[in-house]
């Protein structure tokens, strides 16, 4: 589990988050990014990395300025 909630993370850090998801593809099961500032751009950067992670079961993205349409894609 990685808890990064409420850390003012913006889309500029999304590539690092995406790499964390890929590198920990078998061990990362929960990633909490709630209450940050990823926005649509950050979500679009992170989204493709999810395909590389077979262990991730929960990703918290509430309150990140991400549209419900984008969240449906990720879910």
N, C-alpha and C positions, 0 to 999 in steps of 0.2 A: 504494500500500500504506500502511495505517495500522497501526502496532504500538502497542497499548495494553495489552499483557499485563503482569500482575503490578503493577497500579496501584491496587488496592483500590477499583475502580469498583463502586458499588452501584446498585440499582434507581433511586436518586434521580437518577442521571446518564443513565439509559436514554433519556429524551426527547431529550437532546442527541446521543446516539449515533444515534438514529433519524433525526434531522435531518441529521446528517453523511451517513448512508447515502442519504437522498433528494437532498440538494444535490449530491452527487458521483455522481449516477446513471449517468454515462457514463464516469467515470474511475476509480472505486474498484473494484479487482478483488480485493483481499485486505484483510481486516479481522481483526486478531488481538486477541481479547478474553480469551484464556486466563488462568487464574489470577487472576480477579477475584471479585467477590461480587454478580453481577447477580441471581441467584436466579430463581424462577419469574416474579415480577412484572416484573423487568427484561426477561426473555425475551419475555413477552407484549407489552410495550411496543415492543420492537425488531422483532418478527416482522412486523407489517403494513408496515413501511417497506421490507422486502425486495422487495415487489412493484413498487416504484418504481425499483429499481436493476437495470438490464440488464447491467451490467458485473461485478457482484460474483460471483466464482467460489468464493472460499474465505472462510469466517467461522469463526474458532477460538473455541469456547465451552467448551472443557474446563475442569473444575474451577471452575464458577461456581454450584454448588448448583442446577443445572437438571436436572429429571427426564428420563429417557430418552424418555418419552412426548412431552414438549415438544420435545426435540431432534429427534425424528422429524418433527414438524410443520414445524419450521424447515428441515430438510434437504430 
